[in-house]
Amino acid sequence: MYNIPVILGSVREGRRSLAPAQYLVKKLQGLGHQSQLVDFKEMPLPFYNAPTVPVVYYKTAYPDPNVQRWSELARSAHGFIIVTPEYNHGYPAVLKNALDWLYLEFEHKAFGLVGVSNGSVAGARVIEQLRTVIENFGALAVRETVMLGPIDKYFDATGKLLDDALDKRVTGLIESVVWWLKKLQA
Ligand SMILES: Cc1cc2nc3c(=O)[nH]c(=O)nc-3n(C[C@H](O)[C@H](O)[C@H](O)COP(=O)(O)O)c2cc1C
């Protein structure tokens, strides 16, 4: 069993990505994995403002207590699932900033990607952009993805699940992450 936190890419008031992220956490736990929501609304990070690169702080301590918390959380993870909206065909600044703060914490780990959108392209562009970022960590984004667009088809505004077929897709994504985690740790 693995520790697979779910990173939420939106801190917006009324964010629709919250429901699928919470769903993923519950699903992972139900499958016997350890998981928690990583929510930068609850754990705000400064915009990257350190005088040097993050690897320097990895061995000592980060200059900000929330970044230190984020580092410890990421360090103890085997892999990650990112649930994120697409903003202007790319990743939200808050998500990229959180990824920029760390580096070695992600090395040789596997990421599953879930895109959220109110449109029919369903976050496909943000998912593809994140692959190149994740690759730079010496990490791997698994081929399988879950794209939730339009989000209204899958969860209503109160967070209620509307499509039972989502369970199979989410299970497939988790299975793929776990498959890679086994390979990476072999
Ligand atoms: C700043 C901003 C930019 C957006 N750009 C896109 C976009 O490029 N593609 C898209 O499909 N949806 C876009 N949307 C709409 C989002 O898909 C929609 O608001 C979704 O609910 C965002 O997720 P969130 O509610 O978790 O923040 C954008 C929304 C915002 C706030």
The ligand as a Tripos MOL2 file, in Angstrom:
@<TRIPOS>MOLECULE
LIG
   31    33     1     0     0
SMALL
NO_CHARGES

@<TRIPOS>ATOM
      1 C1         -8.7590   32.3900  -14.8690 C.3       1 LIG1
      2 C2         -9.5590   31.2930  -15.5110 C.ar      1 LIG1
      3 C3         -9.1680   30.8140  -16.7420 C.ar      1 LIG1
      4 C4         -9.8760   29.7620  -17.3380 C.ar      1 LIG1
      5 N1         -9.4120   29.2380  -18.5100 N.ar      1 LIG1
      6 C5         -9.9760   28.1040  -18.9820 C.ar      1 LIG1
      7 C6         -9.3890   27.4160  -20.0740 C.ar      1 LIG1
      8 O1         -8.4220   27.8090  -20.6580 O.2       1 LIG1
      9 N2         -9.9530   26.2470  -20.4620 N.ar      1 LIG1
     10 C7        -11.0590   25.7370  -19.8430 C.ar      1 LIG1
     11 O2        -11.5120   24.6610  -20.2260 O.2       1 LIG1
     12 N3        -11.6470   26.3850  -18.8140 N.ar      1 LIG1
     13 C8        -11.1270   27.5470  -18.3660 C.ar      1 LIG1
     14 N4        -11.6940   28.1990  -17.3000 N.ar      1 LIG1
     15 C9        -12.9600   27.7350  -16.7390 C.3       1 LIG1
     16 C10       -12.7000   26.6200  -15.7520 C.3       1 LIG1
     17 O3        -12.6900   25.4090  -16.4630 O.3       1 LIG1
     18 C11       -13.7990   26.5640  -14.6860 C.3       1 LIG1
     19 O4        -13.9300   27.8120  -14.0530 O.3       1 LIG1
     20 C12       -13.5170   25.5090  -13.6510 C.3       1 LIG1
     21 O5        -14.5880   25.4420  -12.7610 O.3       1 LIG1
     22 C13       -12.2540   25.8790  -12.9270 C.3       1 LIG1
     23 O6        -11.9530   24.9910  -11.8710 O.3       1 LIG1
     24 P1        -12.0840   25.4770  -10.3550 P.3       1 LIG1
     25 O7        -13.5410   25.8440  -10.2120 O.co2     1 LIG1
     26 O8        -11.7040   24.2920   -9.5580 O.co2     1 LIG1
     27 O9        -11.1830   26.6420  -10.1480 O.co2     1 LIG1
     28 C14       -11.0120   29.2460  -16.6950 C.ar      1 LIG1
     29 C15       -11.4040   29.7740  -15.4590 C.ar      1 LIG1
     30 C16       -10.6930   30.7600  -14.8550 C.ar      1 LIG1
     31 C17       -11.0900   31.2520  -13.4810 C.3       1 LIG1
@<TRIPOS>BOND
     1     1     2 1
     2     2     3 ar
     3     2    30 ar
     4     3     4 ar
     5     4     5 ar
     6     4    28 ar
     7     5     6 ar
     8     6     7 ar
     9     6    13 1
    10     7     8 2
    11     7     9 ar
    12     9    10 ar
    13    10    11 2
    14    10    12 ar
    15    12    13 ar
    16    13    14 ar
    17    14    15 1
    18    14    28 ar
    19    15    16 1
    20    16    17 1
    21    16    18 1
    22    18    19 1
    23    18    20 1
    24    20    21 1
    25    20    22 1
    26    22    23 1
    27    23    24 1
    28    24    25 2
    29    24    26 1
    30    24    27 1
    31    28    29 ar
    32    29    30 ar
    33    30    31 1
@<TRIPOS>SUBSTRUCTURE
     1 LIG1         1 GROUP 0 **** ****
